[in-house]
Amino acid sequence: MPSVVAVRYLSGFKLWLRFSDGTEGEVDLASELWGPVFEPLNDREYFARVAVNPDLRTICWPNGADFAPEFLRSQVQEIPGSGL
């Protein structure tokens, strides 16, 4: 399964992701931010602090919240015209 190699905050609860297989696109995580570990991510400024954790090979936040790369890959909306 591809891993996340790059992330960029877009707006709201949307991120742009690039995977190790070259796939890139947007994910909207607004409906996924429930439960204690994800509660801080409902603050957009905190959500924007997302980063790639090279050990986990996915995105994470300072509080340890993360999403499995296979879940993210299944949710990605590929960018039109990217050839993917």
Kinemage of the C-alpha trace (Angstrom):
@kinemage 1
@onewidth
@group {chain A} dominant
@subgroup {mainchain}
@vectorlist {calphas} color= white
{ca met a 1} P 0.000 0.000 0.000
{ca pro a 2} L 1.326 3.454 -0.871
{ca ser a 3} L 2.445 5.736 1.931
{ca val a 4} L 1.939 9.488 2.274
{ca val a 5} L 5.025 11.423 1.186
{ca ala a 6} L 3.710 15.015 1.164
{ca val a 7} L 0.848 17.018 2.654
{ca arg a 8} L -0.365 20.588 2.319
{ca tyr a 9} L -3.212 22.260 4.183
{ca leu a 10} L -5.764 23.744 1.773
{ca ser a 11} L -8.727 25.187 3.692
{ca gly a 12} L -11.384 24.125 6.156
{ca phe a 13} L -10.646 20.474 6.775
{ca lys a 14} L -9.205 19.767 3.337
{ca leu a 15} L -5.691 18.575 2.626
{ca trp a 16} L -3.693 17.918 -0.520
{ca leu a 17} L -1.762 14.649 -0.339
{ca arg a 18} L 0.865 12.927 -2.456
{ca phe a 19} L 1.439 9.185 -2.123
{ca ser a 20} L 4.538 7.110 -2.794
{ca asp a 21} L 2.925 5.693 -5.948
{ca gly a 22} L 2.637 9.207 -7.438
{ca thr a 23} L -1.071 9.613 -6.778
{ca glu a 24} L -2.001 13.049 -5.522
{ca gly a 25} L -5.226 14.789 -4.715
{ca glu a 26} L -7.474 16.272 -2.074
{ca val a 27} L -9.154 14.759 0.956
{ca asp a 28} L -11.852 16.381 3.068
{ca leu a 29} L -11.659 15.037 6.621
{ca ala a 30} L -14.489 17.140 8.085
{ca ser a 31} L -16.729 14.125 8.712
{ca glu a 32} L -13.889 12.076 10.241
{ca leu a 33} L -12.965 14.328 13.171
{ca trp a 34} L -14.877 12.655 15.979
{ca gly a 35} L -13.619 10.995 19.134
{ca pro a 36} L -11.219 12.220 21.817
{ca val a 37} L -7.977 12.101 19.795
{ca phe a 38} L -9.522 14.013 16.882
{ca glu a 39} L -11.352 16.657 18.966
{ca pro a 40} L -8.442 19.182 18.833
{ca leu a 41} L -8.447 18.904 15.023
{ca asn a 42} L -11.844 20.613 14.885
{ca asp a 43} L -9.931 23.854 15.452
{ca arg a 44} L -8.850 24.820 11.923
{ca glu a 45} L -5.615 26.421 13.079
{ca tyr a 46} L -4.663 23.202 14.859
{ca phe a 47} L -5.810 21.101 11.883
{ca ala a 48} L -3.468 23.143 9.655
{ca arg a 49} L -0.496 21.914 11.764
{ca val a 50} L -0.608 18.590 9.915
{ca ala a 51} L 2.692 17.000 8.884
{ca val a 52} L 3.994 13.770 7.360
{ca asn a 53} L 5.466 11.391 9.922
{ca pro a 54} L 8.170 9.450 8.049
{ca asp a 55} L 8.154 6.635 10.623
{ca leu a 56} L 4.399 6.084 10.381
{ca arg a 57} L 4.368 6.901 6.630
{ca thr a 58} L 1.191 8.942 7.007
{ca ile a 59} L -0.035 12.323 8.224
{ca cys a 60} L -0.180 13.239 11.886
{ca trp a 61} L -0.734 16.136 14.272
{ca pro a 62} L 1.167 17.268 17.384
{ca asn a 63} L -1.265 15.436 19.715
{ca gly a 64} L -0.525 12.088 18.020
{ca ala a 65} L -3.703 11.916 15.932
{ca asp a 66} L -3.198 10.221 12.570
{ca phe a 67} L -5.050 8.480 9.769
{ca ala a 68} L -4.048 5.209 8.153
{ca pro a 69} L -2.518 5.796 4.709
{ca glu a 70} L -4.808 3.191 3.147
{ca phe a 71} L -7.867 5.084 4.453
{ca leu a 72} L -6.514 8.358 3.090
{ca arg a 73} L -5.737 6.760 -0.283
{ca ser a 74} L -9.315 5.469 -0.495
{ca gln a 75} L -10.655 8.985 0.207
{ca val a 76} L -8.448 10.999 -2.133
{ca gln a 77} L -10.176 12.963 -4.863
{ca glu a 78} L -7.644 13.058 -7.661
{ca ile a 79} L -6.971 16.443 -9.180
{ca pro a 80} L -8.555 16.771 -12.643
{ca gly a 81} L -5.955 17.066 -15.383
{ca ser a 82} L -3.186 15.557 -13.268
{ca gly a 83} L -3.120 12.450 -15.445
{ca leu a 84} L -3.878 10.187 -12.508
